[in-house]
Amino acid sequence: MSENKNKGAIVGAAFLMATSAIGPGFLTQTAVFTETFKENFAFTILIVTIATLIVQLNIWRVICVSGMRGQDIANKVIPGLGYFIAGLVSLGGLAFNIGNVGGAALGLNALFGLNVTAGVIISGALAVFVFLSKDMGPVMDKLTKFLGALMIIVMGYVAVAANPPVGKAVHGAIFPESYSALTLSMVTLLGGTIGGYITFAGAHRLIDADTKGVENLDKINQSSIMGVSIASIIRIMLFLAVLGVVSTGFKLDPANPPASAFKAGAGMIGYKIFGLVIFAAALTSIVGAAYTSVSFLKTLSKTVMAKEKQFIIGFIVFSTFVMAFLGKPVVLLVLAGSLNGLILPITLAVILLGSRKKEVVGEYKHSVILTILGTIVVFVTGYAGIISLKGIMELFK
């Protein structure tokens, strides 16, 4: 691989991970929880950012050094486990993708006033178009980089326009009123940022781009940290934008929480910016979810490997069909994040176990500090996921 292509893959993988995370669920969850917890929600964002970095460095290093995808590592840890993990991640990716298609429809509604069903069909068709390209990898990289940069620019504008109480947010990040009350928000945000397929999106992209092995460890670390940084910066800007609005006593519209926040913070321009942001976020997340979910199946099935592009397109079409008949994308987006948060401790534990096996990583010695921190994240997210089940069930009422 040429040096330019290698750099393109490193940045592309980072943006694929970040834009997969920065989907409509990311925007909706952040808006909903910011309204609920105000400046205290800053603590959740801080913890999630730290946990995200720990998880991504562990998973990306082990996967890319070994050159094996997540499901193949799982099969080395316990024979047959890879099939269970692949099914779990793909189902979580499907749940998320259904919500992503619905989120794109929310964006088109804000931009052009289209109804949800029409928006769903148009969004699904545009995502399919990306994978009709002969060389889908570079096309995917360029799309996620362009739309990711666009989101950073416009989100920064809205964050400044909303004039948030930054001092209160900083205080809330360290001393929230109640640590325990933020549990469900932490599990949901972890699920939306690094749960399920999102954790593996960038790492699997690097493997497909042949950026693997111990000799590429610096590039793997660079790409991973870049992806976490992009997602975290946008999360903070979104939080501040919504906080500036809800701190005045404004009540968000439950049918489209982030849209009402953008409109209140920056007027009609803000509302149109929201439409652009959530549509861009949704489109890149649909692409990331479909690509990564199918990548979990392709080494386990010769049929999927041979027909990868067709399976990705089928994944998107099915998601579009389900969303067109289900409706209610806001609840589904929050639910998808919560479910993917429950998958996280399982997949991270598998990768940590794989990091100790020579048949997975060879002579590579995985960082002891990362292993310890990763193990802590496994236990904390596992416990938090179990106690948050009650909160998840409330979403159905």
HUWO-V747038 format. One record per residue. N is the residue number from 1. SS is DSSP state (2 for helix, 1 for strand, 0 for the rest). Layout:
BEGIN
N&SS / N&SS
END
This chain:
BEGIN
1&0 / 2&0 / 3&2 / 4&2 / 5&2 / 6&2 / 7&2 / 8&2 / 9&2 / 10&2 / 11&2 / 12&2 / 13&2 / 14&2 / 15&2 / 16&2 / 17&2 / 18&2 / 19&2 / 20&2 / 21&2 / 22&0 / 23&0 / 24&2 / 25&2 / 26&2 / 27&2 / 28&2 / 29&2 / 30&2 / 31&2 / 32&2 / 33&2 / 34&2 / 35&2 / 36&2 / 37&2 / 38&2 / 39&2 / 40&2 / 41&2 / 42&2 / 43&2 / 44&2 / 45&2 / 46&2 / 47&2 / 48&2 / 49&2 / 50&2 / 51&2 / 52&2 / 53&2 / 54&2 / 55&2 / 56&2 / 57&2 / 58&2 / 59&2 / 60&2 / 61&2 / 62&2 / 63&2 / 64&2 / 65&2 / 66&2 / 67&0 / 68&0 / 69&0 / 70&2 / 71&2 / 72&2 / 73&2 / 74&2 / 75&2 / 76&2 / 77&2 / 78&0 / 79&0 / 80&0 / 81&2 / 82&2 / 83&2 / 84&2 / 85&2 / 86&2 / 87&2 / 88&2 / 89&2 / 90&2 / 91&2 / 92&2 / 93&2 / 94&2 / 95&2 / 96&2 / 97&2 / 98&2 / 99&2 / 100&2 / 101&2 / 102&2 / 103&2 / 104&2 / 105&2 / 106&2 / 107&2 / 108&2 / 109&2 / 110&2 / 111&2 / 112&2 / 113&0 / 114&0 / 115&0 / 116&2 / 117&2 / 118&2 / 119&2 / 120&2 / 121&2 / 122&2 / 123&2 / 124&2 / 125&2 / 126&2 / 127&2 / 128&2 / 129&2 / 130&2 / 131&0 / 132&0 / 133&0 / 134&0 / 135&0 / 136&2 / 137&2 / 138&2 / 139&2 / 140&2 / 141&2 / 142&2 / 143&2 / 144&2 / 145&2 / 146&2 / 147&2 / 148&2 / 149&2 / 150&2 / 151&2 / 152&2 / 153&2 / 154&2 / 155&2 / 156&2 / 157&2 / 158&2 / 159&2 / 160&2 / 161&2 / 162&0 / 163&0 / 164&0 / 165&0 / 166&2 / 167&2 / 168&2 / 169&2 / 170&2 / 171&2 / 172&2 / 173&2 / 174&2 / 175&0 / 176&0 / 177&0 / 178&0 / 179&0 / 180&2 / 181&2 / 182&2 / 183&2 / 184&2 / 185&2 / 186&2 / 187&2 / 188&2 / 189&2 / 190&2 / 191&2 / 192&2 / 193&2 / 194&2 / 195&0 / 196&0 / 197&0 / 198&2 / 199&2 / 200&2 / 201&2 / 202&2 / 203&2 / 204&2 / 205&2 / 206&2 / 207&2 / 208&2 / 209&0 / 210&0 / 211&0 / 212&0 / 213&0 / 214&2 / 215&2 / 216&2 / 217&2 / 218&2 / 219&2 / 220&2 / 221&2 / 222&2 / 223&2 / 224&2 / 225&2 / 226&2 / 227&2 / 228&2 / 229&2 / 230&2 / 231&2 / 232&2 / 233&2 / 234&2 / 235&2 / 236&2 / 237&2 / 238&2 / 239&2 / 240&2 / 241&2 / 242&2 / 243&2 / 244&2 / 245&2 / 246&2 / 247&0 / 248&0 / 249&0 / 250&0 / 251&0 / 252&0 / 253&0 / 254&0 / 255&0 / 256&0 / 257&2 / 258&2 / 259&2 / 260&2 / 261&2 / 262&2 / 263&2 / 264&2 / 265&2 / 266&2 / 267&2 / 268&2 / 269&2 / 270&2 / 271&2 / 272&2 / 273&2 / 274&2 / 275&2 / 276&2 / 277&2 / 278&2 / 279&2 / 280&2 / 281&2 / 282&2 / 283&2 / 284&2 / 285&2 / 286&2 / 287&2 / 288&2 / 289&2 / 290&2 / 291&2 / 292&2 / 293&2 / 294&2 / 295&2 / 296&2 / 297&2 / 298&2 / 299&0 / 300&0 / 301&0 / 302&2 / 303&2 / 304&2 / 305&2 / 306&2 / 307&0 / 308&2 / 309&2 / 310&2 / 311&2 / 312&2 / 313&2 / 314&2 / 315&2 / 316&2 / 317&2 / 318&2 / 319&2 / 320&2 / 321&2 / 322&2 / 323&2 / 324&2 / 325&2 / 326&2 / 327&0 / 328&0 / 329&2 / 330&2 / 331&2 / 332&2 / 333&2 / 334&2 / 335&2 / 336&2 / 337&2 / 338&2 / 339&2 / 340&2 / 341&2 / 342&2 / 343&2 / 344&2 / 345&2 / 346&2 / 347&2 / 348&2 / 349&2 / 350&2 / 351&2 / 352&2 / 353&2 / 354&2 / 355&0 / 356&0 / 357&0 / 358&2 / 359&2 / 360&2 / 361&2 / 362&0 / 363&0 / 364&0 / 365&0 / 366&0 / 367&0 / 368&2 / 369&2 / 370&2 / 371&2 / 372&2 / 373&2 / 374&2 / 375&2 / 376&2 / 377&2 / 378&2 / 379&2 / 380&2 / 381&2 / 382&2 / 383&2 / 384&2 / 385&2 / 386&2 / 387&2 / 388&0 / 389&2 / 390&2 / 391&2 / 392&2 / 393&2 / 394&2 / 395&0 / 396&0 / 397&0
END
